[in-house]
Amino acid sequence: MREQQPDDTTLRLPFSGVGWIARTELAAVAGFDALLARFQRHAYPILALSAGSLLLTDVHHTADPVLVSLGLLVVGLAVSWLLSGAHPLAVRCFLLTFSTGVLVAGGCQSYATLVHGQAMSAGDANLFYGYMQEFPPYASYAELAALLNAPLAVVIWQWVYRIASSLGMQHGPWLGVLLNCLVVGLSGTVTILIGREALGEDRRALRKIGTLYALCGLFMLFAGLFLRDCFALLANALVFWIMIRTLNRPTVPHVLFALVAMFLLRGFMLGIRTSAIPLFVLFMGLTVACWFFRKRLDLPRVLVLGLLAGGIVFIYDLAVRYANLAVAGVAFRSEMYSSMATLSARQGSLGQALIVNQPLPIRLLIAPFSMMMYPIPIWAYIQPQAEEYHLLKTWHSIYSLLVVPLAACGAAMTVRHWLRNRWDAMPAVLILLFALIPLLAIAATSLETRHYAQFLPAMIILAAIPDRRDAGVRDQTNRAMVTWISLVACLQVAWAVLRYLVMPSLRA
């Protein structure tokens, strides 16, 4: 006998119209569930972006910040998606950083309005915003170059203000800081790409890089205040990425692309921060050195060495003159920043006074640790009328308590890996050099943590290397954290003793 098959029609509703409604309802419920799951996954960016843009709206009495922040979010997500090849962790880093920057921008301008009676209280921020003209005629690049040392940053901001003005938007500092949030967020995407080149597709490490990047106090400073440093951060991140890509793919097209890109970025930095340009040349030399030492010297490497040697001899006079100019510039900046730091020290920063007056070799040993602990004492800027600039620097000093020991462990693991396997470890070694050499250069000149921040992506990548899921690595990082926090605590106590006990008795 033929077996009776189940009738599929019994599973359907009797009326096709009702079935269509039911299917629509099921699709709507499934879509809502998917939307809710996505909201839960991105709850922080959504809430942070909403809160920050609403705070800016409240300060400036216009809904324009909400519209612009959403528009820049879409632009940033599209650029991150294209730049990273739709890598989800690169897009995640942009989303976290951009939303955090908008939240910080809104919080800073609300705080400054409440405490200081104006949207921004930091001197540099108001200086740059003062060049933003609401109506033409607008200042040209040549005119700006005669007035300040970052004319290109002002030109970029001014074009954004001109576009906003043509759309009928209200003039205010909120627009410039939202652009800064976009630039810092895109720098985070590039940092993830650098991490991929150095560490491979290690999702744990890349996710950690994105989280540490978004929480960095100095990056919050660049995004939330009207400062040019965001552009320098993006330029240096692109330099890091181009150099490490060239190291991993030393083909003729990649080398030519790197040379053209470095030339363009050099021109960009001429209008942002000229003092960083000599480091570009140094980074190119470090990349070539890492390529040479990645394997034994074979015939192509010997030929390149010969060409380099011949080129140096051919342009010897030009090289000497450039070196003399660079040394003179470093000496001038060192004297200028030392005078500024000494003046600051006389105004109450005992820790800076004990460092600035030391000979250069001792200063190079002490100053990097001081920069990682700045300010000393850690509560120096927590005052009733504190500027938002200083409060963000205080947050960064707390952030450094976690990141510096992790970066130190990452550096030690990189060196050990290099001793075992020179080929695989060389990209991470290049990251280590990118972190250390600018630190020493800034310790010898300005001692300004904000100047080192444009090289912080390298330190963040080092901090992401230790995998704390491994018991041995976890013990190592715990010991490093305890040691670092103890050292910072001892310095705070020593400062208090010198400031309140020794110095008063000497004056008496």
BASE-976320 format. One record per residue (C-alpha): residue number from 1; x, y, z. Coordinates in steps of 0.2 Angstrom, whole numbers. Each point is the difference from the previous one (the first is absolute). Layout:
<pts>
{NUM; {X; Y; Z}}
...
</pts>
This chain:
<pts>
{1; {0; 0; 0}}
{2; {6; 17; -4}}
{3; {6; 10; 15}}
{4; {-10; 16; 3}}
{5; {12; 16; 0}}
{6; {-4; 14; 12}}
{7; {-10; 14; -7}}
{8; {11; 16; 0}}
{9; {-16; 10; -2}}
{10; {-4; -4; 18}}
{11; {14; 11; 6}}
{12; {-6; 15; -9}}
{13; {-13; 12; 5}}
{14; {-17; -2; -10}}
{15; {0; 17; -8}}
{16; {15; 6; -10}}
{17; {-2; 18; 6}}
{18; {1; -5; 18}}
{19; {16; -11; -5}}
{20; {8; 15; -8}}
{21; {-4; 11; 16}}
{22; {7; -14; 11}}
{23; {16; -1; -11}}
{24; {2; 18; 1}}
{25; {-2; 0; 19}}
{26; {13; -14; 1}}
{27; {12; 10; -11}}
{28; {-3; 15; 11}}
{29; {3; -9; 16}}
{30; {16; -8; -7}}
{31; {6; 17; -6}}
{32; {-4; 8; 17}}
{33; {10; -14; 8}}
{34; {15; 3; -11}}
{35; {-1; 19; 2}}
{36; {-1; -3; 19}}
{37; {15; -12; 0}}
{38; {10; 13; -11}}
{39; {-5; 14; 13}}
{40; {6; -10; 14}}
{41; {16; -4; -9}}
{42; {3; 19; -3}}
{43; {-10; 7; 14}}
{44; {15; 11; 7}}
{45; {4; 8; -17}}
{46; {-18; 4; -3}}
{47; {-3; 7; 18}}
{48; {17; 10; -1}}
{49; {-3; 7; -17}}
{50; {-18; 5; 5}}
{51; {5; 8; 17}}
{52; {15; 9; -7}}
{53; {-10; 8; -15}}
{54; {-14; 5; 12}}
{55; {12; 8; 12}}
{56; {7; 10; -15}}
{57; {-18; 4; -5}}
{58; {-4; 7; 17}}
{59; {16; 10; 1}}
{60; {-2; 9; -17}}
{61; {-19; 0; -1}}
{62; {-1; -9; -17}}
{63; {-4; -17; -6}}
{64; {14; 1; -13}}
{65; {13; -10; 11}}
{66; {-12; -15; -1}}
{67; {-2; 0; -19}}
{68; {19; 3; -3}}
{69; {5; -14; 12}}
{70; {-11; -12; -8}}
{71; {6; 6; -17}}
{72; {19; -2; 5}}
{73; {-4; -17; 8}}
{74; {-6; -6; -17}}
{75; {15; 7; -9}}
{76; {12; -7; 13}}
{77; {-8; -18; -1}}
{78; {1; 1; -19}}
{79; {18; 5; 0}}
{80; {5; -13; 13}}
{81; {-10; -14; -9}}
{82; {9; 5; -17}}
{83; {17; 3; 8}}
{84; {0; -17; 10}}
{85; {-8; -11; -13}}
{86; {-16; -1; 11}}
{87; {10; -6; 15}}
{88; {-12; -1; 15}}
{89; {13; 5; 13}}
{90; {6; 15; -9}}
{91; {-18; 6; -2}}
{92; {-3; -4; 18}}
{93; {15; 11; 5}}
{94; {-6; 15; -10}}
{95; {-17; -2; 7}}
{96; {6; -1; 18}}
{97; {12; 14; -2}}
{98; {-11; 12; -9}}
{99; {-15; -2; 12}}
{100; {12; 2; 15}}
{101; {7; 16; -8}}
{102; {-17; 7; -3}}
{103; {-5; -4; 18}}
{104; {16; 8; 6}}
{105; {-2; 16; -11}}
{106; {-18; 2; 7}}
{107; {6; -3; 18}}
{108; {14; 12; -2}}
{109; {-10; 14; -7}}
{110; {-14; -2; 12}}
{111; {13; 0; 14}}
{112; {9; 16; -6}}
{113; {-16; 9; -3}}
{114; {-6; -4; 18}}
{115; {17; 4; 9}}
{116; {8; 13; -12}}
{117; {-14; 8; -9}}
{118; {6; -5; -17}}
{119; {-1; -16; -11}}
{120; {19; -2; 1}}
{121; {13; 6; 13}}
{122; {16; -7; -7}}
{123; {11; 13; -7}}
{124; {6; -9; -16}}
{125; {-18; -6; -4}}
{126; {-6; 18; 1}}
{127; {15; 6; -10}}
{128; {-4; -12; -14}}
{129; {-19; 3; 0}}
{130; {4; 19; -1}}
{131; {6; -2; -18}}
{132; {-17; -8; -5}}
{133; {-9; 14; -10}}
{134; {-18; -1; -1}}
{135; {-1; 11; -16}}
{136; {12; 3; -15}}
{137; {13; 6; -3}}
{138; {9; -15; 7}}
{139; {18; 0; 4}}
{140; {12; -8; -13}}
{141; {13; -13; 4}}
{142; {14; 12; -2}}
{143; {-9; 12; 12}}
{144; {-2; -13; 13}}
{145; {18; -6; -2}}
{146; {6; 17; 5}}
{147; {-11; 0; 16}}
{148; {2; -18; 7}}
{149; {10; -16; -2}}
{150; {-15; -11; -5}}
{151; {-8; 8; -15}}
{152; {-6; -16; -8}}
{153; {-11; -5; 15}}
{154; {-9; 17; -1}}
{155; {-3; -1; -18}}
{156; {-8; -18; 2}}
{157; {-11; 6; 14}}
{158; {-4; 16; -10}}
{159; {-6; -10; -15}}
{160; {-12; -10; 11}}
{161; {-7; 16; 8}}
{162; {-2; 7; -18}}
{163; {-10; -15; -5}}
{164; {-11; 0; 16}}
{165; {-3; 19; -2}}
{166; {-6; -3; -18}}
{167; {-12; -13; 7}}
{168; {-7; 13; 12}}
{169; {8; -8; 16}}
{170; {4; 10; 15}}
{171; {18; 5; 3}}
{172; {8; -7; 15}}
{173; {15; -10; 7}}
{174; {-11; -16; 0}}
{175; {3; -2; -18}}
{176; {19; 0; 1}}
{177; {1; -13; 14}}
{178; {-12; -11; -9}}
{179; {12; 0; -15}}
{180; {14; -4; 12}}
{181; {-10; -15; 7}}
{182; {-1; -7; -18}}
{183; {18; 2; -3}}
{184; {5; -8; 17}}
{185; {-12; -14; -4}}
{186; {7; -3; -17}}
{187; {17; 0; 8}}
{188; {-6; -15; 11}}
{189; {-5; -9; -16}}
{190; {18; 2; -7}}
{191; {7; -6; 17}}
{192; {-10; -16; -2}}
{193; {8; -2; -17}}
{194; {17; 2; 7}}
{195; {-4; -13; 13}}
{196; {-5; -12; -13}}
{197; {16; 2; -9}}
{198; {10; -2; 16}}
{199; {-10; -13; 9}}
{200; {-10; -9; -14}}
{201; {-18; -4; 2}}
{202; {0; -2; 19}}
{203; {-18; 5; 3}}
{204; {4; 1; 19}}
{205; {14; 12; -2}}
{206; {-9; 11; -13}}
{207; {-15; 1; 11}}
{208; {11; 6; 14}}
{209; {8; 13; -11}}
{210; {-16; 7; -4}}
{211; {-6; 1; 18}}
{212; {16; 7; 6}}
{213; {0; 13; -14}}
{214; {-17; 6; 4}}
{215; {4; 2; 19}}
{216; {16; 10; -3}}
{217; {-1; 16; 9}}
{218; {11; 10; -12}}
{219; {-11; -6; -15}}
{220; {-15; 6; 10}}
{221; {9; 16; 1}}
{222; {3; 1; -18}}
{223; {-18; -4; -5}}
{224; {-9; 10; 13}}
{225; {10; 17; -1}}
{226; {4; 12; -14}}
{227; {18; -6; -3}}
{228; {10; -4; -15}}
{229; {8; -16; 7}}
{230; {-13; -11; -7}}
{231; {7; 4; -18}}
{232; {17; -4; 6}}
{233; {-6; -16; 8}}
{234; {-8; -6; -16}}
{235; {15; 4; -11}}
{236; {12; -9; 12}}
{237; {-12; -15; 0}}
{238; {0; -1; -19}}
{239; {19; 1; 0}}
{240; {1; -15; 12}}
{241; {-12; -9; -11}}
{242; {9; 3; -16}}
{243; {17; -4; 7}}
{244; {-5; -17; 8}}
{245; {-10; -5; -16}}
{246; {16; 4; -10}}
{247; {10; -11; 12}}
{248; {-12; -14; -2}}
{249; {-2; 2; -19}}
{250; {17; 7; -6}}
{251; {-5; 0; -18}}
{252; {4; 14; -13}}
{253; {-18; 6; -1}}
{254; {-2; 1; 19}}
{255; {17; 9; 2}}
{256; {-5; 12; -13}}
{257; {-17; 3; 8}}
{258; {9; 2; 17}}
{259; {11; 13; -7}}
{260; {-14; 10; -8}}
{261; {-11; -1; 15}}
{262; {15; 6; 12}}
{263; {3; 15; -12}}
{264; {-19; 5; 1}}
{265; {-1; -3; 19}}
{266; {16; 10; 2}}
{267; {-8; 15; -9}}
{268; {-16; -3; 11}}
{269; {11; 1; 16}}
{270; {8; 16; -6}}
{271; {-16; 9; 4}}
{272; {-4; -10; 16}}
{273; {16; -3; 10}}
{274; {16; 3; -9}}
{275; {11; -7; 15}}
{276; {-7; -18; -4}}
{277; {7; -1; -18}}
{278; {18; -5; 5}}
{279; {-8; -15; 8}}
{280; {-7; -5; -17}}
{281; {17; -2; -7}}
{282; {5; -10; 15}}
{283; {-15; -12; -1}}
{284; {5; -3; -18}}
{285; {17; -4; 5}}
{286; {-6; -12; 14}}
{287; {-11; -9; -13}}
{288; {14; -3; -12}}
{289; {11; -6; 15}}
{290; {-13; -12; 6}}
{291; {-2; -6; -18}}
{292; {19; -3; -1}}
{293; {1; -9; 16}}
{294; {-15; -10; -2}}
{295; {10; -13; -10}}
{296; {18; -3; -3}}
{297; {8; 12; -13}}
{298; {-3; -7; -17}}
{299; {4; 8; -17}}
{300; {-15; 12; -1}}
{301; {4; 7; 17}}
{302; {18; 2; -3}}
{303; {-4; 9; -16}}
{304; {-12; 12; 9}}
{305; {13; 3; 13}}
{306; {13; 4; -13}}
{307; {-13; 12; -8}}
{308; {-4; 8; 16}}
{309; {19; 3; 4}}
{310; {3; 7; -17}}
{311; {-15; 12; 2}}
{312; {6; 6; 17}}
{313; {17; 3; -7}}
{314; {-8; 9; -15}}
{315; {-11; 12; 10}}
{316; {12; 1; 15}}
{317; {1; 19; 0}}
{318; {-19; 1; 0}}
{319; {-2; -13; 14}}
{320; {12; 9; 11}}
{321; {-9; 16; -2}}
{322; {-17; -8; 3}}
{323; {8; -8; 16}}
{324; {6; 16; 6}}
{325; {-16; 8; -2}}
{326; {-9; -14; 9}}
{327; {12; 1; 14}}
{328; {-2; 19; 2}}
{329; {-19; -2; -1}}
{330; {0; -14; 14}}
{331; {12; 11; 11}}
{332; {-11; 15; -3}}
{333; {-16; -9; 5}}
{334; {9; -8; 14}}
{335; {5; 16; 7}}
{336; {-17; 8; -3}}
{337; {-10; -14; 8}}
{338; {12; -2; 14}}
{339; {-3; 19; 4}}
{340; {-19; -3; 0}}
{341; {2; -16; 11}}
{342; {11; 10; 12}}
{343; {-13; 14; 1}}
{344; {-13; -13; 3}}
{345; {11; -8; 13}}
{346; {2; 16; 9}}
{347; {-19; 2; 0}}
{348; {-1; -16; 11}}
{349; {4; -16; -10}}
{350; {14; -7; 11}}
{351; {1; -16; -11}}
{352; {4; 10; -16}}
{353; {13; 11; 9}}
{354; {10; -15; 5}}
{355; {0; -7; -18}}
{356; {2; 16; -11}}
{357; {16; 6; 9}}
{358; {9; -17; -2}}
{359; {14; -3; -13}}
{360; {-7; -8; -16}}
{361; {6; -18; 3}}
{362; {-8; 0; 17}}
{363; {-15; 8; -7}}
{364; {-2; -13; -14}}
{365; {0; -13; 14}}
{366; {-13; 8; 12}}
{367; {-11; 11; -12}}
{368; {-9; -15; -9}}
{369; {-6; -7; 17}}
{370; {-5; 18; 5}}
{371; {-10; 2; -16}}
{372; {-9; -17; 3}}
{373; {-5; 6; 17}}
{374; {-4; 18; -4}}
{375; {-6; 10; 10}}
{376; {10; -2; 16}}
{377; {-9; 0; 11}}
{378; {-15; -9; -8}}
{379; {-12; 12; 9}}
{380; {9; 16; -6}}
{381; {-14; 5; -12}}
{382; {-15; -5; 10}}
{383; {-6; 17; 6}}
{384; {-17; 9; 1}}
{385; {4; 11; -15}}
{386; {10; -13; -10}}
{387; {0; 1; -19}}
{388; {-8; -15; -10}}
{389; {17; -1; -8}}
{390; {9; -4; 17}}
{391; {-14; -12; 6}}
{392; {2; -11; -16}}
{393; {19; 0; 3}}
{394; {-4; -6; 18}}
{395; {-11; -14; -7}}
{396; {15; -5; -12}}
{397; {12; -2; 15}}
{398; {-13; -12; 7}}
{399; {-1; -9; -16}}
{400; {19; -1; -1}}
{401; {0; -10; 16}}
{402; {-8; -14; -10}}
{403; {8; 2; -17}}
{404; {18; 3; 4}}
{405; {4; -16; 9}}
{406; {-10; -10; -14}}
{407; {11; 9; -13}}
{408; {16; -4; 10}}
{409; {-5; -19; 0}}
{410; {-4; 1; -19}}
{411; {17; 8; -3}}
{412; {9; -14; 10}}
{413; {-10; -13; -9}}
{414; {4; 8; -17}}
{415; {19; 0; 4}}
{416; {-1; -19; 5}}
{417; {-10; -4; -15}}
{418; {13; 9; -11}}
{419; {14; -10; 8}}
{420; {-9; -16; -4}}
{421; {-7; 4; -17}}
{422; {7; 16; -9}}
{423; {-11; -2; -15}}
{424; {-17; -1; 8}}
{425; {4; 13; 14}}
{426; {7; 14; -11}}
{427; {-16; 9; -3}}
{428; {-3; 1; 19}}
{429; {18; 6; 3}}
{430; {-4; 14; -12}}
{431; {-15; 4; 10}}
{432; {11; 0; 16}}
{433; {12; 12; -8}}
{434; {-14; 11; -6}}
{435; {-5; 1; 19}}
{436; {17; 3; 8}}
{437; {9; 12; -12}}
{438; {-13; 14; 0}}
{439; {-1; -2; 19}}
{440; {18; 3; 2}}
{441; {-1; 15; -13}}
{442; {-14; 8; 9}}
{443; {9; -3; 17}}
{444; {15; 9; -7}}
{445; {-10; 15; -6}}
{446; {-18; 5; 6}}
{447; {-4; -13; 14}}
{448; {-18; 3; -6}}
{449; {-11; -16; 1}}
{450; {-11; 8; -13}}
{451; {14; 0; -13}}
{452; {3; -19; 3}}
{453; {-18; -4; -1}}
{454; {1; -1; -19}}
{455; {12; -15; 2}}
{456; {-11; -8; 13}}
{457; {-8; -13; -12}}
{458; {16; -9; 0}}
{459; {0; -2; 19}}
{460; {-18; -5; 0}}
{461; {4; -14; -13}}
{462; {14; -6; 12}}
{463; {-12; 0; 15}}
{464; {-12; -11; -10}}
{465; {14; -14; -3}}
{466; {-1; -8; 18}}
{467; {-14; -13; 0}}
{468; {-6; 0; 18}}
{469; {-10; -17; -3}}
{470; {17; -8; 2}}
{471; {4; -3; 18}}
{472; {19; 4; -2}}
{473; {-4; 16; -10}}
{474; {-13; 5; 13}}
{475; {13; -2; 14}}
{476; {13; 10; -10}}
{477; {-12; 15; -3}}
{478; {-7; 0; 18}}
{479; {18; 1; 6}}
{480; {3; 14; -12}}
{481; {-15; 9; 5}}
{482; {3; -1; 18}}
{483; {18; 6; -3}}
{484; {-5; 15; -10}}
{485; {-14; 5; 12}}
{486; {11; -1; 15}}
{487; {13; 10; -9}}
{488; {-13; 14; -4}}
{489; {-6; -1; 18}}
{490; {17; 2; 7}}
{491; {3; 15; -11}}
{492; {-16; 8; 5}}
{493; {6; -2; 19}}
{494; {17; 6; -4}}
{495; {-7; 16; -9}}
{496; {-11; 3; 15}}
{497; {15; -1; 12}}
{498; {10; 11; -10}}
{499; {-14; 13; -3}}
{500; {-7; 1; 17}}
{501; {15; -5; 12}}
{502; {17; 3; -8}}
{503; {-3; 15; -10}}
{504; {-9; 10; 14}}
{505; {15; -4; 12}}
{506; {13; 5; -13}}
{507; {-9; 17; -3}}
{508; {-1; 3; 19}}
</pts>
